[in-house]
Amino acid sequence: MLLAILLPFLSFIVRGKVLTGIICLILQITLIGWLPAAIWAVLSLNSERADKRNDKLIKAMRKNQK
């Protein structure tokens, strides 16, 4: 989470989203763009974590149905 706030572009690149990381870096280069880039990275990270959590719950529910 700290990486997403301090270096938003790097948090995308570490997660394998290179093109998104480059776009974020371009946005982040400007001082005004730093805040939107950080918010975008944090929201993206939270969304990815929620998706993984939901997938895990769906797999558990399917396993219990059998």
C-alpha contacts under 8 A as a table, 3 or more apart, distances in Angstrom:
res1	aa1	res2	aa2	distance
1	M	4	A	5.12
1	M	5	I	6.55
1	M	42	V	6.73
1	M	45	L	7.64
2	L	5	I	5.18
2	L	6	L	6.12
3	L	6	L	5.23
3	L	7	L	5.39
3	L	8	P	6.55
3	L	10	L	7.28
3	L	11	S	5.93
4	A	7	L	5.63
4	A	8	P	4.39
4	A	9	F	7.58
4	A	10	L	7.40
4	A	11	S	5.18
4	A	38	A	6.11
4	A	41	A	5.32
4	A	42	V	5.57
4	A	45	L	7.73
5	I	8	P	5.71
5	I	38	A	4.90
5	I	39	I	7.40
5	I	41	A	7.23
5	I	42	V	6.77
6	L	38	A	7.24
7	L	10	L	5.47
7	L	11	S	6.67
7	L	38	A	7.50
8	P	11	S	5.32
8	P	12	F	6.85
8	P	21	G	7.74
8	P	24	C	6.96
8	P	25	L	7.57
8	P	28	Q	7.73
8	P	37	A	6.07
8	P	38	A	5.17
8	P	40	W	7.91
8	P	41	A	5.36
8	P	42	V	7.89
9	F	12	F	5.41
9	F	13	I	6.48
9	F	20	T	7.75
9	F	21	G	4.46
9	F	22	I	6.65
9	F	23	I	7.89
9	F	24	C	5.15
9	F	25	L	5.08
9	F	28	Q	7.59
9	F	37	A	7.68
9	F	41	A	7.50
10	L	13	I	4.98
10	L	14	V	6.02
10	L	21	G	6.47
11	S	14	V	5.25
11	S	15	R	6.42
11	S	21	G	7.54
11	S	41	A	6.93
12	F	15	R	5.24
12	F	16	G	6.49
12	F	17	K	5.16
12	F	18	V	6.58
12	F	20	T	6.49
12	F	21	G	4.85
12	F	41	A	7.04
13	I	16	G	5.10
13	I	17	K	5.13
13	I	18	V	4.78
13	I	20	T	7.68
13	I	21	G	5.27
14	V	17	K	7.39
17	K	20	T	5.44
17	K	21	G	6.08
18	V	21	G	4.91
18	V	22	I	6.26
19	L	22	I	5.14
19	L	23	I	6.34
20	T	23	I	5.10
20	T	24	C	6.06
21	G	24	C	4.97
21	G	25	L	6.06
22	I	25	L	4.96
22	I	26	I	6.31
23	I	26	I	5.19
23	I	27	L	6.40
24	C	27	L	5.03
24	C	28	Q	5.90
24	C	37	A	5.90
25	L	28	Q	4.80
25	L	29	I	6.06
25	L	37	A	7.97
26	I	29	I	5.41
26	I	30	T	7.72
27	L	30	T	6.32
27	L	33	G	5.17
27	L	34	W	6.89
27	L	37	A	6.39
28	Q	31	L	6.91
28	Q	32	I	7.91
28	Q	33	G	4.98
28	Q	34	W	4.45
28	Q	35	L	7.88
28	Q	37	A	5.75
29	I	33	G	6.93
29	I	34	W	7.06
30	T	33	G	5.10
30	T	34	W	6.49
31	L	34	W	5.44
32	I	35	L	6.64
32	I	36	P	7.94
33	G	36	P	5.51
33	G	37	A	6.10
34	W	37	A	5.12
34	W	38	A	6.11
35	L	38	A	5.14
35	L	39	I	6.17
36	P	39	I	5.06
36	P	40	W	5.97
37	A	40	W	5.05
37	A	41	A	6.16
38	A	41	A	5.14
38	A	42	V	6.20
39	I	42	V	5.20
39	I	43	L	6.10
40	W	43	L	5.25
40	W	44	S	6.03
41	A	44	S	5.09
41	A	45	L	6.10
42	V	45	L	5.09
42	V	46	N	6.19
43	L	46	N	5.12
43	L	47	S	6.07
44	S	47	S	5.06
44	S	48	E	6.16
45	L	48	E	5.17
45	L	49	R	6.26
46	N	49	R	5.13
46	N	50	A	6.18
47	S	50	A	5.07
47	S	51	D	6.17
48	E	51	D	5.09
48	E	52	K	6.34
49	R	52	K	5.20
49	R	53	R	6.20
50	A	53	R	4.98
50	A	54	N	6.09
51	D	54	N	5.10
51	D	55	D	6.14
52	K	55	D	5.12
52	K	56	K	6.21
53	R	56	K	5.16
53	R	57	L	6.33
54	N	57	L	5.05
54	N	58	I	6.14
55	D	58	I	5.11
55	D	59	K	6.20
56	K	59	K	5.22
56	K	60	A	6.27
57	L	60	A	5.06
57	L	61	M	6.16
58	I	61	M	5.09
58	I	62	R	6.17
59	K	62	R	5.16
59	K	63	K	6.12
60	A	63	K	5.07
60	A	64	N	6.26
61	M	64	N	5.16
61	M	65	Q	6.36
62	R	65	Q	5.18
62	R	66	K	6.84
63	K	66	K	5.71
